[in-house]
């Protein structure tokens, strides 16, 4: 590293000796050296070379775009350090650009966004960030920005407002959602972020009537985005259950389980029963009974599949299950259906998703008998290969 520093210093000295202290080539060499220091995370070494390079440019150009550009290059490097120079440098660049191009020039937008980003990262800078982002939005809209860009900027502003000023965030989020709907854009991450932020806003402001349909729409969009990741998608749906149970109708949640990837899931039974459990905790017993009925129906549909498909589905739902148990549940009338409901109730009430094991009656004094693969064995029976796996 020392040899590299010596070479750069030698080149700077040569340029200054040959062309004088106010040469543009010298300014470029000084800035190049400063950038080298910044790339190596030695900001204290970079600062004096940035400063001297800027002084030469100001001497040559005055308040010019070239000086504004140099200020921004320095500011972007200063952002990497803990010092507060970046805000001052961006502000100086913005003032020069505004004096040259006017207050509504697109040339101001990158600098406004940079200042907004800087304030956003400060502990007490949220309000200043909103102010700069709003001004940037006003400029790009006046120049006919694409609807997608407007929606993205509106979403960024609303996210900043949500923690402390949710009432101001709501109209912005509804505007972003309206833009998405007007464009008939496909379900994407931007739509999901807008819907989830709007839900958060309504919860914060105590306006709960529209929450259920909004969460349902968000889940349907997520189902499109991560349809090829069923485990992740299950986690996403499971995480939404509490909000549905608190604010939504049964239909708001169950509508998300019809059609698309989710409709094919054995996991649908888990989701329905966990939803029923949350409804019970919230005192919504009538809704819970409706969801349990749907859960029983979903399991019965799974049990009606062909043998191989049923086995695969139930194995995914409950690894280690006994296929005979569930076949008997599906074929039995009356008590069989009760067994299904009882099993589902046990699942809903617990964190462990496992079906009941089959144990034969125990007669006092007899050894405990367990059914394994259709044959009865005592736990202490030797595993005699000569018996061919049959019961004695």
C-alpha positions as CSV (number, residue, x, y, z in Angstrom):
1,X,0.0,0.0,0.0
2,X,2.8,2.4,0.8
3,X,4.3,2.0,-2.7
4,X,0.9,2.9,-4.2
5,X,0.6,6.0,-2.0
6,X,4.1,7.0,-3.0
7,X,3.3,6.7,-6.7
8,X,0.1,8.7,-6.5
9,X,1.9,11.5,-4.5
10,X,4.7,11.6,-7.0
11,X,2.2,12.0,-9.9
12,X,0.4,14.8,-8.0
13,X,3.7,16.6,-7.3
14,X,4.6,16.2,-11.0
15,X,1.3,17.7,-12.2
16,X,1.5,20.6,-9.8
17,X,5.1,21.4,-10.8
18,X,4.4,21.2,-14.5
19,X,1.0,22.8,-14.8
20,X,0.6,24.9,-11.6
21,X,-1.7,24.6,-8.5
22,X,-5.0,25.3,-10.3
23,X,-4.8,22.8,-13.1
24,X,-7.8,20.6,-13.9
25,X,-5.7,17.6,-14.4
26,X,-4.3,18.1,-10.9
27,X,-7.8,18.3,-9.6
28,X,-8.6,15.0,-11.2
29,X,-5.5,13.3,-9.8
30,X,-6.3,14.6,-6.3
31,X,-9.8,13.3,-6.5
32,X,-8.6,10.0,-7.8
33,X,-6.3,9.7,-4.8
34,X,-9.2,10.6,-2.5
35,X,-11.4,8.0,-4.0
36,X,-8.6,5.4,-3.6
37,X,-8.5,6.3,0.1
38,X,-12.3,6.0,0.4
39,X,-12.3,2.6,-1.4
40,X,-9.8,1.4,1.3
41,X,-12.1,2.8,4.0
42,X,-9.6,5.5,5.1
43,X,-11.9,8.4,5.1
44,X,-9.6,10.7,7.1
45,X,-6.9,10.2,4.4
46,X,-9.5,11.0,1.6
47,X,-10.9,14.2,3.0
48,X,-8.0,16.6,2.4
49,X,-7.6,15.5,-1.2
50,X,-11.3,15.8,-1.9
51,X,-11.2,19.3,-0.4
52,X,-8.2,20.5,-2.4
53,X,-9.6,19.0,-5.6
54,X,-12.9,20.9,-5.0
55,X,-11.1,24.2,-4.4
56,X,-9.4,23.9,-7.8
57,X,-12.7,23.2,-9.6
58,X,-14.4,26.1,-7.8
59,X,-11.5,28.3,-8.8
60,X,-11.8,27.3,-12.5
61,X,-15.6,26.9,-12.8
62,X,-17.3,28.8,-10.0
63,X,-20.8,27.7,-9.1
64,X,-21.0,25.2,-12.0
65,X,-22.5,21.7,-12.6
66,X,-18.9,20.3,-12.6
67,X,-18.6,21.6,-9.0
68,X,-22.0,20.2,-8.1
69,X,-21.0,16.8,-9.5
70,X,-17.7,16.9,-7.5
71,X,-19.6,17.7,-4.3
72,X,-21.8,14.7,-4.9
73,X,-18.9,12.3,-5.5
74,X,-17.3,13.5,-2.3
75,X,-20.7,13.2,-0.4
76,X,-21.2,9.6,-1.5
77,X,-17.8,8.7,-0.1
78,X,-18.5,10.7,3.1
79,X,-21.7,8.6,3.6
80,X,-19.5,5.6,4.3
81,X,-18.0,7.3,7.4
82,X,-19.5,8.3,10.7
83,X,-19.0,12.0,10.0
84,X,-21.8,14.3,9.1
85,X,-20.1,15.8,6.0
86,X,-22.4,14.0,3.5
87,X,-25.5,16.1,4.4
88,X,-23.6,19.4,4.0
89,X,-22.0,18.3,0.7
90,X,-25.3,17.1,-0.8
91,X,-27.0,20.4,0.3
92,X,-24.3,22.5,-1.3
93,X,-24.7,20.5,-4.5
94,X,-28.4,20.9,-4.4
95,X,-28.1,24.7,-4.0
96,X,-25.8,25.0,-7.0
97,X,-28.1,22.8,-9.2
98,X,-31.2,24.8,-8.1
99,X,-29.6,28.1,-8.9
100,X,-28.6,26.9,-12.4
101,X,-31.6,24.8,-13.4
102,X,-34.5,26.1,-11.3
103,X,-36.5,24.5,-8.5
104,X,-38.4,22.0,-10.7
105,X,-35.5,20.6,-12.7
106,X,-35.1,16.8,-12.9
107,X,-31.4,17.4,-12.2
108,X,-32.4,18.0,-8.6
109,X,-34.0,14.6,-8.1
110,X,-30.9,12.5,-7.4
111,X,-29.6,15.0,-4.9
112,X,-33.0,15.3,-3.2
113,X,-33.2,11.5,-3.0
114,X,-29.7,11.3,-1.6
115,X,-30.5,13.9,1.1
116,X,-33.8,12.0,2.0
117,X,-31.9,8.8,2.3
118,X,-29.3,10.4,4.5
119,X,-31.9,11.8,6.9
120,X,-33.8,8.5,6.8
121,X,-30.8,6.8,8.3
122,X,-30.6,9.3,11.2
123,X,-32.4,8.6,14.4
124,X,-34.4,11.9,14.4
125,X,-34.4,12.5,10.6
126,X,-37.7,11.0,9.5
127,X,-39.5,14.3,9.1
128,X,-36.7,15.8,7.0
129,X,-36.6,12.6,4.9
130,X,-40.3,12.9,4.2
131,X,-39.9,16.5,3.1
132,X,-37.2,15.8,0.6
133,X,-39.0,12.7,-0.8
134,X,-42.2,14.7,-1.2
135,X,-40.3,17.4,-3.1
136,X,-38.6,14.8,-5.3
137,X,-42.1,13.2,-6.0
138,X,-43.5,16.6,-7.0
139,X,-40.7,17.1,-9.5
140,X,-40.9,13.7,-11.2
141,X,-44.7,14.0,-11.4
142,X,-44.4,17.4,-13.1
143,X,-42.2,15.8,-15.7
144,X,-44.7,13.0,-16.4
145,X,-43.0,10.1,-14.5
146,X,-44.3,6.6,-15.2
147,X,-47.1,5.5,-12.9
148,X,-44.9,2.7,-11.5
149,X,-42.3,5.2,-10.4
150,X,-44.9,7.4,-8.8
151,X,-46.4,4.5,-6.9
152,X,-43.0,3.4,-5.7
153,X,-42.2,6.9,-4.4
154,X,-45.6,7.2,-2.8
155,X,-45.0,3.9,-1.0
156,X,-41.6,5.0,0.3
157,X,-43.0,8.2,1.8
158,X,-45.9,6.3,3.4
159,X,-43.6,3.8,5.0
160,X,-41.8,6.7,6.7
161,X,-45.1,8.2,7.9
162,X,-46.6,4.9,9.2
163,X,-44.8,4.7,12.6
164,X,-45.7,8.1,13.9
165,X,-48.2,9.6,11.4
166,X,-50.4,6.8,10.1
167,X,-53.3,9.0,9.3
168,X,-51.1,10.8,6.7
169,X,-49.8,7.5,5.3
170,X,-53.3,6.1,4.5
171,X,-54.2,8.4,1.6
172,X,-50.8,7.9,0.1
173,X,-51.1,4.1,0.3
174,X,-54.6,4.2,-1.2
175,X,-53.2,6.3,-4.0
176,X,-50.4,3.8,-4.7
177,X,-53.0,1.0,-4.7
178,X,-55.2,2.9,-7.1
179,X,-52.3,3.4,-9.5
180,X,-51.6,-0.3,-9.4
181,X,-55.2,-1.1,-10.1
182,X,-55.5,1.4,-12.9
183,X,-52.4,-0.1,-14.6
184,X,-53.7,-3.6,-14.2
185,X,-50.2,-4.5,-13.2
186,X,-49.5,-8.2,-12.2
187,X,-49.2,-9.1,-8.6
188,X,-45.7,-8.2,-7.5
189,X,-43.7,-7.4,-4.5
190,X,-44.6,-3.7,-4.8
191,X,-48.3,-4.5,-4.5
192,X,-47.7,-6.8,-1.5
193,X,-45.7,-4.1,0.3
194,X,-48.5,-1.5,-0.4
195,X,-51.2,-3.8,0.8
196,X,-49.3,-4.8,4.0
197,X,-48.5,-1.2,4.8
198,X,-52.1,-0.2,4.3
199,X,-53.2,-2.9,6.7
200,X,-50.7,-1.7,9.3
201,X,-52.0,1.9,8.8
202,X,-55.6,0.8,9.4
203,X,-54.7,-1.1,12.5
204,X,-52.8,1.9,13.8
205,X,-55.7,4.2,13.2
206,X,-58.3,1.8,14.6
207,X,-60.2,1.4,11.3
208,X,-60.6,-2.3,11.0
209,X,-63.5,-2.8,8.5
210,X,-61.4,-3.2,5.4
211,X,-58.5,-5.2,6.9
212,X,-59.7,-8.7,6.1
213,X,-60.1,-8.2,2.3
214,X,-56.8,-6.4,2.1
215,X,-54.9,-9.2,3.9
216,X,-56.7,-11.7,1.6
217,X,-55.5,-9.8,-1.5
218,X,-52.0,-9.6,-0.1
219,X,-51.9,-13.4,0.5
220,X,-53.3,-14.1,-3.0
221,X,-50.5,-12.0,-4.4
222,X,-47.9,-13.8,-2.3
223,X,-49.3,-17.1,-3.4
224,X,-48.4,-16.1,-7.0
225,X,-45.0,-14.8,-6.1
226,X,-43.8,-17.9,-4.1
227,X,-46.0,-20.6,-5.5
228,X,-42.9,-22.8,-6.1
229,X,-41.9,-22.6,-2.4
230,X,-44.8,-24.4,-0.6
231,X,-43.0,-24.4,2.8
232,X,-42.4,-20.7,2.7
233,X,-45.9,-20.0,1.5
234,X,-47.3,-22.1,4.3
235,X,-45.4,-19.9,6.8
236,X,-46.7,-16.8,5.2
237,X,-50.3,-18.0,5.4
238,X,-49.8,-19.2,9.0
239,X,-48.4,-15.8,10.0
240,X,-51.6,-14.1,8.8
241,X,-54.0,-16.2,10.8
242,X,-53.8,-14.0,13.9
243,X,-54.7,-10.9,12.0
244,X,-57.6,-12.6,10.3
245,X,-58.9,-14.0,13.6
246,X,-58.7,-10.5,15.1
247,X,-60.1,-8.4,12.3
248,X,-61.3,-10.5,9.4
249,X,-64.3,-12.6,8.6
250,X,-64.2,-16.3,8.0
251,X,-64.7,-15.8,4.3
252,X,-61.7,-13.4,4.1
253,X,-59.4,-16.2,5.1
254,X,-61.0,-19.2,3.5
255,X,-61.3,-17.4,0.2
256,X,-57.4,-17.4,0.0
257,X,-57.4,-21.2,0.3
258,X,-59.5,-21.7,-2.9
259,X,-57.7,-21.9,-6.3
260,X,-54.1,-21.7,-7.2
261,X,-51.3,-23.4,-5.3
262,X,-52.9,-23.4,-1.9
263,X,-56.0,-25.2,-3.0
264,X,-53.9,-28.3,-3.7
265,X,-52.2,-28.3,-0.3
266,X,-52.6,-31.0,2.3
267,X,-51.5,-28.1,4.6
268,X,-54.9,-26.5,4.0
269,X,-56.2,-28.7,6.9
270,X,-53.5,-27.4,9.2
271,X,-54.3,-23.8,8.3
272,X,-58.0,-24.2,8.8
273,X,-57.7,-25.8,12.2
274,X,-55.1,-23.3,13.4
275,X,-57.5,-20.6,12.3
276,X,-60.3,-22.3,14.2
277,X,-58.1,-22.4,17.3
278,X,-57.4,-18.6,17.1
279,X,-61.1,-17.9,16.5
280,X,-61.9,-19.8,19.7
281,X,-59.3,-17.8,21.6
282,X,-61.0,-14.6,20.4
283,X,-64.4,-15.8,21.6
284,X,-65.8,-16.4,18.1
285,X,-67.3,-19.8,18.7
286,X,-69.8,-19.8,15.8
287,X,-67.0,-18.9,13.3
288,X,-64.8,-21.5,14.9
289,X,-67.5,-24.2,14.3
290,X,-67.8,-23.2,10.7
291,X,-64.0,-23.4,10.1
292,X,-63.8,-26.8,11.9
293,X,-66.5,-28.0,9.5
294,X,-64.4,-26.8,6.6
295,X,-61.4,-28.5,8.0
296,X,-63.2,-31.8,8.3
297,X,-64.3,-31.4,4.7
298,X,-60.8,-30.7,3.5
299,X,-59.4,-33.7,5.3
300,X,-62.2,-35.9,3.9
301,X,-61.3,-34.7,0.4
302,X,-57.7,-35.7,1.0
303,X,-58.9,-39.1,2.3
304,X,-61.0,-39.7,-0.9
305,X,-57.9,-39.5,-3.1
306,X,-56.5,-42.6,-4.8
307,X,-54.3,-44.7,-2.5
308,X,-50.9,-43.4,-3.7
309,X,-52.0,-39.8,-3.8
310,X,-53.7,-40.1,-0.4
311,X,-50.5,-41.5,1.1
312,X,-48.3,-38.7,-0.4
313,X,-50.8,-36.0,0.8
314,X,-51.1,-37.4,4.3
315,X,-47.4,-38.0,4.6
316,X,-46.8,-34.4,3.7
317,X,-49.4,-33.3,6.2
318,X,-48.5,-35.7,9.0
319,X,-45.1,-37.4,8.5
320,X,-45.3,-40.8,10.2
321,X,-49.0,-41.2,10.0
322,X,-50.8,-44.6,9.8
323,X,-52.6,-44.8,6.5
324,X,-55.0,-47.5,7.9
325,X,-56.1,-45.1,10.6
326,X,-57.2,-42.4,8.2
327,X,-58.7,-44.9,5.7
328,X,-60.9,-46.2,8.6
329,X,-61.8,-42.7,9.5
330,X,-62.9,-41.9,6.0
331,X,-64.9,-45.1,5.5
332,X,-66.6,-45.2,8.9
333,X,-70.0,-43.5,9.4
334,X,-71.0,-41.5,12.4
335,X,-68.3,-42.4,14.9
336,X,-65.7,-42.3,12.2
337,X,-66.5,-38.7,11.3
338,X,-66.4,-37.9,15.1
339,X,-62.9,-39.4,15.2
340,X,-61.9,-37.1,12.4
341,X,-63.3,-34.1,14.2
342,X,-61.7,-35.1,17.4
343,X,-58.4,-35.6,15.8
344,X,-58.7,-32.2,14.1
345,X,-59.6,-30.6,17.4
346,X,-56.6,-32.0,19.0
347,X,-54.4,-30.7,16.2
348,X,-55.9,-27.2,16.5
349,X,-55.4,-27.0,20.2
350,X,-51.7,-28.0,20.2
351,X,-48.5,-27.0,18.6
352,X,-47.7,-30.5,17.5
353,X,-49.4,-31.6,14.3
354,X,-49.5,-35.3,14.8
355,X,-52.5,-37.7,14.4
356,X,-53.5,-40.1,17.3
357,X,-51.6,-43.4,17.4
358,X,-53.4,-46.7,17.3
359,X,-53.2,-48.7,20.5
360,X,-55.1,-51.9,21.1
361,X,-57.0,-52.3,24.3
362,X,-54.9,-53.3,27.3
363,X,-56.1,-56.1,29.5
364,X,-54.9,-55.9,33.1
365,X,-52.0,-58.3,33.5
366,X,-51.4,-58.6,29.8
367,X,-48.5,-57.2,28.0
368,X,-49.1,-54.0,26.1
369,X,-49.8,-54.7,22.4
370,X,-49.0,-52.3,19.6
371,X,-50.2,-52.6,16.1
372,X,-47.3,-52.3,13.6
373,X,-48.0,-52.7,9.8
374,X,-51.3,-54.5,10.5
375,X,-49.7,-57.1,12.9
376,X,-49.8,-57.2,16.7
377,X,-46.6,-57.4,18.7
378,X,-45.6,-57.2,22.3
379,X,-43.0,-54.5,22.9
380,X,-40.5,-57.1,24.2
381,X,-41.0,-59.6,21.4
382,X,-37.7,-60.5,19.7
383,X,-37.5,-59.3,16.1
384,X,-37.0,-62.9,14.7
385,X,-36.2,-62.8,11.1
386,X,-37.3,-66.4,10.7
387,X,-40.8,-65.4,11.5
388,X,-40.9,-63.3,8.3
389,X,-42.3,-60.4,10.2
390,X,-45.5,-62.2,11.1
391,X,-47.2,-62.2,14.5
392,X,-46.5,-65.3,16.6
